[in-house]
Amino acid sequence: MDELSAYLRAPRLPLLTLDEAREAVRLLLHFADESPEGRAAGEWAADVALRLPAGD
């Protein structure tokens, strides 16, 4: 087995945990305002929040 095959078969961890993703959305919403960056933060937070499972 070559190194690439071993790499491709290795288990993958998620980029973020669900709790981390929810915290990221919370922080993005904190920075959402009427500035261009704030609008982008709000839009991205809304998009990411829609992808998260409904939680407790």
C-alpha positions in Angstrom: 0.0 0.0 0.0 1.5 3.4 -1.0 1.3 6.5 1.2 -1.5 8.1 -0.9 -3.7 5.0 -0.5 -3.1 5.0 3.2 -3.9 8.7 3.4 -7.1 8.3 1.5 -8.3 5.5 3.7 -7.5 7.2 7.0 -10.6 8.3 9.0 -11.5 11.9 8.8 -12.5 14.2 11.7 -15.1 16.9 11.0 -13.7 20.4 10.4 -15.9 21.7 13.3 -18.0 20.0 16.0 -21.6 21.0 16.1 -21.0 23.0 19.3 -18.2 24.9 17.5 -20.3 25.6 14.5 -23.1 27.0 16.7 -20.6 29.2 18.5 -19.3 30.4 15.2 -22.8 31.4 14.2 -23.4 33.1 17.5 -20.2 35.1 17.1 -20.9 36.0 13.5 -24.4 37.3 14.5 -22.7 39.4 17.2 -20.7 41.2 14.5 -23.5 41.6 12.1 -24.4 45.2 11.4 -25.0 47.6 8.5 -21.3 47.7 7.4 -20.3 45.6 4.4 -18.4 43.3 6.7 -21.3 43.1 9.1 -23.8 42.3 6.4 -21.5 39.6 5.1 -21.3 38.2 8.7 -25.0 38.2 9.0 -25.6 36.5 5.7 -23.0 33.9 6.3 -24.3 33.2 9.8 -27.8 32.7 8.4 -26.5 30.4 5.7 -24.5 28.3 8.1 -27.3 28.2 10.7 -29.7 26.7 8.1 -27.3 23.8 7.6 -27.1 23.0 11.3 -29.5 20.4 12.7 -32.2 21.7 15.0 -30.9 21.4 18.5 -31.8 21.4 22.1 
